[in-house]
Amino acid sequence: MDKALNILVIGSGGREHAIVKKCIESPLCNRVIAAPGNGGMQSSIDCFPVAADAIDAIVALAQIESINFVIVGPEIPLCLGLVDALNAVGIPAYGPTKAGAQLESSKSFCKDFFQRHCIPTAEYACFNTLEPALAYLDEHPAPIVVKASGLAAGKGVIIAQSTEEAKQAVRSMLIDHKFGSSGSKVVIEEYLEGEEVSIHAIVSGSSFLCLSPSQDHKRVGENDTGLNTGGMGAYAPTSVLSADLQKTIESTIIIPTIEGLAKDGICYNGTLYAGLMLTQNGPKILEYNVRFGDPETQVLLPLIEDDFIALLYASATHKSLPNSLSLSTDKCMTVVVASQGYPGNYAQDECIVLPKTLPEETSIIHAGTKLNTDGELLSNGGRVLNITARANSIPQAAEKIYSVCERIDYASKYYRRDIAHRESQRLTE
């Protein structure tokens, strides 16, 4: 590449702050800015108050600031066609086009794609009217999964333990419009048992690179209880996925997906984030996201020893990726510090005091923060901070993280104290 990159990162969460940190580290980076960014980013880069879904405004910002590479963090701008709009004015952007983003924006599209390309997944049916959906539930006993087909911020999935609960979930989506237009079509699918694991792949056309397998913790309470959240913590790699099993996932799920997209006329460049269930009948895919996970990104990026930004730029400019990826043998873990009450109602604008010193290989990644006019750090969301550490083992990383969590001072501070409990249990078995 003959020129340094002026990079614009789209988004305001922990995922985007982790990406910004990687940008700053890259020798390819001349300047990095964010839109809209957060309080943690503001301490090191310029942030612009442009919403992530304001497509025209983002394109204009990129042109005004002489940006020659955009990294799109969240799913909504991808699903709205931000990459298409940037490419139309000659600016490379990391992420799929609107056509490719349908894998996440429409669960019914995604499930039909799996069926069409013989990719192992749960049995399912799609409905946009009530009575056929209820009849299907009478024939398929609980437990069963009901999903809003469209984007619902991770809240449109109900694992129903009874037929009546499933029927109520369907009514809430199709009749009560609980998720608006996102729930105008529902997907009802087989409940799969097993352990869930995530595989993230950077894709550039027919070439791809898989990152470390990871596991996150969706439930707000310890021992995986309470409401679903955007994620309360994560770790990588997970020992539940052997090298042989990962190869099986690549050959039966990742490669057929990439080949299927090409057959469907979609040139895919960006992230494929596969949510997988390791069942007794082999790995099956639950769903795809078309961007990096949050908080999985926070544990995946510290383990990448190659120039991460060079890989993303290669994908965005439709260049083949290297044959292999250099990954650390260390473990990485993150714990989300949230506001009490999340994912329900919670206080905002609370003053946050951070520790002045951190253990080695430990960082504080900002997720929901802002700075006031006096430069004080305030809470600005349900998930506020991600405390991330790299170490030789998960227990060592956990020790570092929780020592920091204890020293963070703000009124509504809440965090799970059992992140990576499954991995710790496996280590002692």
PyMOL commands that set and color helices and strands:
alter all, ss='L'
color gray80, all
select helices_A, chain A and resi 14-25+39-42+55-64+75-79+82-88+98-105+107-116+130-139+163-174+180-183+243-263+296-303+308-316+394-407+421-428
alter helices_A, ss='H'
color red, helices_A
select strands_A, chain A and resi 5-11+29-36+46-47+69-72+93-94+124-127+144-148+157-160+186-190+195-204+207-210+215-216+219-221+225-228+233-236+269-279+282-289+331-339+362-366+369-371+377-379+383-391+413-414
alter strands_A, ss='S'
color yellow, strands_A
deselect
rebuild
show_as cartoon
